[in-house]
Amino acid sequence: MSIKVGDKLPEATFQVKTAEGIDQVSLASLAAGKKIVIFAVPGAFTPGCSMTHLPGFVVNADKLQAAGVDSIVCVAVNDAFVMGAWGEAQNAEEIVMAADGSGKFTQAVGMELDLGEMGLGIRSKRYALIANDGVVSYLGVDAKEISASSAETVLAELA
């Protein structure tokens, strides 16, 4: 079952590439007592994710922060090295590029997407959520287009 508005985010640990190596970052440390935005993509460096989804959050990071967002977190079922390289390529300095390499968080929120027929394995659906102190207040899931999970839609939900 997928996570929904009113649900508490599950416990999770992401891997994040830093200048010193790979850090383990708990979702609790990002979410406790804070307003966060999590958006998930099927894969780093994929066309829609690289041309539209992540760039929308990069360009609007200051507006999201001005609207009270403490952290913007991009999640993908990729490893921390790939997420780090993608973040660098996209100038995503204001975004936590969170690797969910084994897909445990993605499974815990019920957002897994089977792309095995395309040779990509289990990935994440495209979605965005807003959480206040770890409780989901908005969830937008996209099937193909990037609309319910776009930075612009998230901004409108914060207004």
N, C-alpha and C positions, 0 to 999 in steps of 0.2 A: 504494500500500500504506500502511496506517495505521501510525503509530508504535505500539510495543508495549513492555512491560516489558523492561528491559535495554538499550533503545536510548538513544543520546545525543540530546539535544535539538538541533535544527538551529540554525544561525546565523540570527538574526532581529533586526530592529529594529522597535520599536513607537513609535507617537506617543502622547505623554501630555500632556494639557492641564494647564498650571500657571498660577499667577497672572501669570507673565511672558509666557506664550504657549504654544507647542507645543515640547516637548522630544523629542528622539530618544533612546530608551532601548534599549540592546542587551540581548538576552536573556542574553548572556554576563555582563554586569555584574550582572544579577539572580541568576544561577544559579551562577557559579563559586565553588566552595568552600562553598556554602550549600544549605540545604534549602528548596525552594520548593513552593508549591501553585499550579498554574495551573488555572483553570476557565474554560470557554468556553461562550458562550451564542449562540443563533441571532441575537439582536438586542437592543440596548438598548431600554428602555421597552416591550418586548413583555410580555404578561400573565404567563406562567410565570416569565420571567426577573426581572420586577419584583416579583412577589408572593411568590415562593418562593426562587428560586435565589440571586440576589445577597443578599437579606436574610438568608438562612441564613449566608452567609459574614461579613456585617457583624456579626451577633449573636454569632457564634462566633470572631471574629478574635482575641480575647484568649486563648481556649482553644487555638487553633491555634498562636499564638505561644508559649504556655506549653508546648506539645508539641514545641517546637524549630523551628517554621517561621520562616524569616527574612523571606520575602516571600509575600504572597498576591496573585496576578495574575489579573485578570478580562480575558479576551480576547473581542472581538467584531469581526466584519467591519463596522465602522462607523467614522466619522471621529472624530478626537480631540475635536472640539467636542461631538459627541453623547455620547461616552463621559464627558467631563468633566461635562456637564450631568446625565447620569444618575447619576454618582457623587455629585454634590452633592445631587441629589434624594433619594438613598438613604442619605445620611450615611456614605458609604464611605471615610472618611478613612484607614483602615488598609489599604486595598486599592489596588493599582496598576491603574488603569483603562486598559488597554492597547488602543489602536486598531490593528487590523490592516486598515486601510482597503482595501487592494488584495487582501487575502486571501492574501498570499504565505506567511505563517507557517501559516495554516490549510491551504493546499495542501501545504506542506512536511511537515506531520505527517499528511497524508492524512485530514483531518477535514472536508472541504468537503461542504456540503449544498445541493442545488439546490432552491431554493424559487421558481424562476422562474414556475411555474404560479400562485403566489400573488402575483406581482408584486414579490417581494423579491430576486430574483437569487440569486447564490451566497453562501451564509452558512456558518456553522460548525455542525457537530453540537454537541450538548450533551454535554460531558465534563468530567472533572476528572482531573488527574494530580498525583502527587507526584514530585519529582525531587531527587536528592541529588547535588550537584556536577555537575548537568546530565544525570544518567542517570535514566531513568524507573524508579521502584520500584513505582508503582501507577498504573493507568489504569482509569477507570470511564466507560463510554460509555452514554448513555441514548437510547432510541428515542423515547419519548413522555413518560413520567413522569420525575420528578426523584428518582432514588434512588441509582444508582451514582455520580452526580456531586455529590451533596449534601454540604454542609459536615459533616453528622453522619456520613456514611459515610467521608469523608476523615479526620475525627477518629478514628473507630474503626480505620482503617488505620494511623494514627500511633501507636496505643496498643501 
